[in-house]
Amino acid sequence: MTKVLPILFVSLLLITAPGHAQVVVHDTSVTLRNAVTAMLKEHLLNLQIAQYSQLRRWAQRLSMFTDLRTFGAADPPKWRTHPHGDGEEAGVSDAFQVALDFGDAAGAGYQSVTESIESPEAALRALPPAARRVLEQQLSTVDLTDAISLATIHNSGRLRFAGRAELRAIDALDADVTDGSLEQSATAVLDKISGAALIGARQRQARTELLIGLVEQLVADTKRERDTQAAALNMQIALWKQQQLEGRNSSTLAGQALATWRQP
């Protein structure tokens, strides 16, 4: 029995003692895969850091570096009003000046400063066809000029009246754009750009209407000039015809006189 106890004790020590002998296994493919994965993760991390830095730079407003109020107009010109606006004295016709400020579709303001034409129906009926045609052409030139002038004055007044509201919108946009607050988001900046584009579109439309009015005025002036030149040419042609007729009659009478003349 005394011999068995030492043997059991030694056996228990051998069983409970940790083993230090390990076999090292090296797999080249696994090592290469782990190295590539580590390099890819590092590249993605650096890319995300660079993107984040770029977005932070984009998000920084110009107000961080300068005062945005330096880009605004300090005292933009205002739309002056008629009559008696901006210290002006009374004009020739208040109705015409009101038409220039607010528009006048009926044309009362324009008619108050233009010479009216008497009703030509009775005179036209009494004229021969050629004279009637000349007078009708002259009347059509006057009617064309009146129609173009009425439309141009009305459009100018409407644009002038709308320009005041447009100026207030521009002032509000100017205040928003020059606001140096850093709390504004990218959406707010895009809204400002959209507002500026809308105002620009309205201004382009107004310029188009004014240009159309100028073209119509040029058309009326061209017609008036053409009618004047045509009338002058017609008078010159009539004079030449009269001179040719008189010259032919004089030659005929002279020939007859020479043919019938006898020495007394």
Beta strands, then each sheet from edge to edge (+ up, - down):
end
